[in-house]
Amino acid sequence: MSSTVPYRVTDRPLTSPVTTFLWESRGGGRVEASGECPECRCVTVRVWEDVQYVTKGPGSSRGPSGDGGVPRYARCACTTWHVDRPAGVEQGCGASFWIAPPRGAAR
């Protein structure tokens, strides 16, 4: 599938987080937010894990990534082919944005 929206690096500000993503806890500290990219309108998914791995082993646990009431950074990772996407970039339209936490998340 291809999109009429060309690849373009776009950064949306923290002051306007996307509120339409569905948040799901996948167990084991894995949290997924899925929804429509605000730029290309394709479906994209962002995943957070409790443990972030670094070059010398696992880092410390930060608690479930979906809680805290703070918007989370995401990049479009849709599988749609966008015209002018650079070689080596396999997913997305180039947009980055913030996703608002689920309603009722603790602050």
N, C-alpha and C positions, 0 to 999 in steps of 0.2 A: 504494500500500500504506500502511496506517496501523498504528500500534503502540498497544498498551494502556498503554504507558509514557508518561506525560505529559512535556512539556518541563520540565526543572528544572535550574537551574544547580547543578552538583555538582563539587567539586574533590577528587580523590583525592590523598593525600600521596605525596611522593617515596619514602617508606619502603616503599611497596607497589607497585612497578612491575608492569605487566602483562607476562607472560612468554610469551604464546601467539601473538604477532604473527609473521608471516612477513616476513622482510627480503629485499629484492631490489635488486641494483645494476642500474640501467637504463642505465649508461654515461654518460660525460660528467660524472661527479660526481653524478648523480641517484640518490638512494636512496629506496625506497618501503618502508613498513612497513604491512602490511594484516592485519586481524584483526577480532575481535568486540569491540565496545565493552563495557566492563565494567558499564555501567549499563543500556543498552537491549538489548544483545545483538545489535544490527544490525551488519552489516559496514561498516567504515570504513577509510579509507586516509589515511596521513600521508606527505607527500613533503618531502624535504630536497634542496637544491641546494648545490653548492660555493660559488657566488657568490650573495650576498644583495644585491639591488638597493635602493638608497636614492634619495632624491629627486634627487640630482645625479649619478647614474651608479652603476656597479657598485662594490660594496665589495670588500674583499680576500678571496681564497680562503681557506677554513678547512680544506681537506682534506675527504675523504669524510665525510659526516655520520653514517654508520652505524658508524664505528669509534671507538675510544677507551674502550669499556666503560662509558660513562656513560649512564644512562637519558635518554631524550629526551621532551620535553613534547609532548603531543598533545591535540587536542580532537575530540570526536565530529563526524564530517562525513558521517554516513549520509544517505541520500536518503529514508529513511522519514519519513512525516509524523507528527509527534508533537503531540498535543492541547495547546493553549495555547502553541504556539511563537509568539514575538512577531513582529509584522509586520517585514519586512526581514531576518529570519533565515531563510535558505533551506535550511540543512542542519543536521543534528545534533539531539541530544536535550538539549544543554546541559552535558554532562559534559566535564570535562578530567581528564587522567590522564597518567601517565608510562609509557613503553614501555621495557622492558629490552632492551639490545642483544642481538644474536644470540650464542649460546653460542660461546665461543672468541674473541670480539672482543678486540683488544689493549687493555690498560689504560694 
